[in-house]
Amino acid sequence: MGETTKQETKTKPCCCVALVGVLVIVFAWWPVSWGAIALTILGAIIILKELIGQCCCKSSTCKPKITS
């Protein structure tokens, strides 16, 4: 019997989410009056990105890599 091979789709690291992560760290340590608002907005961006399942930028570095 012939076996079918499944292709796995792996995404490359997204540069815009890495930038959001850096901003989360900055606002967590930087004591500004609007820091909590900034952290809430950045958290919402991360959650929406995960719910949508796509990168928020259209960069070539974020395209999925298909391995067999």
C-alpha positions as CSV (number, residue, x, y, z in Angstrom):
1,M,0.0,0.0,0.0
2,G,1.2,3.5,-0.8
3,E,1.9,5.8,2.0
4,T,0.9,9.4,1.8
5,T,3.2,12.0,3.1
6,K,2.0,15.0,5.0
7,Q,3.7,18.3,4.7
8,E,4.3,20.3,7.8
9,T,3.9,24.0,7.7
10,K,6.3,25.9,10.0
11,T,6.2,29.6,10.2
12,K,9.4,31.7,10.5
13,P,9.7,34.1,13.4
14,C,7.7,37.2,12.9
15,C,9.7,40.4,13.2
16,C,6.7,42.6,14.1
17,V,5.7,40.3,17.0
18,A,9.3,40.4,18.2
19,L,9.1,44.2,18.2
20,V,5.8,44.0,20.2
21,G,7.6,41.8,22.7
22,V,10.4,44.2,23.1
23,L,7.9,47.0,23.7
24,V,6.1,44.9,26.4
25,I,9.4,44.6,28.2
26,V,10.1,48.3,27.9
27,F,6.7,49.4,29.1
28,A,6.8,46.9,32.0
29,W,10.0,48.5,33.4
30,W,9.5,52.1,32.3
31,P,7.4,54.0,34.9
32,V,5.1,56.2,32.9
33,S,1.5,57.1,33.8
34,W,0.2,55.5,30.5
35,G,2.3,52.3,30.7
36,A,-0.6,50.1,31.7
37,I,-2.6,51.3,28.7
38,A,0.3,50.6,26.4
39,L,0.7,47.1,27.9
40,T,-3.0,46.4,27.4
41,I,-3.0,47.5,23.8
42,L,0.2,45.5,23.0
43,G,-1.4,42.5,24.7
44,A,-4.5,42.9,22.6
45,I,-2.4,43.0,19.4
46,I,-0.7,39.8,20.4
47,I,-4.0,38.1,21.2
48,L,-5.6,39.2,17.9
49,K,-2.6,38.0,15.9
50,E,-2.9,34.6,17.5
51,L,-6.7,34.4,16.9
52,I,-6.3,35.5,13.3
53,G,-3.5,33.0,12.7
54,Q,-1.6,35.3,10.4
55,C,1.2,37.7,10.8
56,C,0.2,41.3,11.0
57,C,2.9,42.4,8.6
58,K,3.2,41.3,5.0
59,S,6.9,40.8,5.0
60,S,8.7,37.9,3.2
61,T,10.3,36.8,6.4
62,C,6.9,35.8,7.8
63,K,5.8,33.5,5.0
64,P,5.3,29.8,6.1
65,K,8.1,27.3,5.4
66,I,6.8,24.0,4.1
67,T,8.9,20.9,4.9
68,S,8.3,17.4,3.7
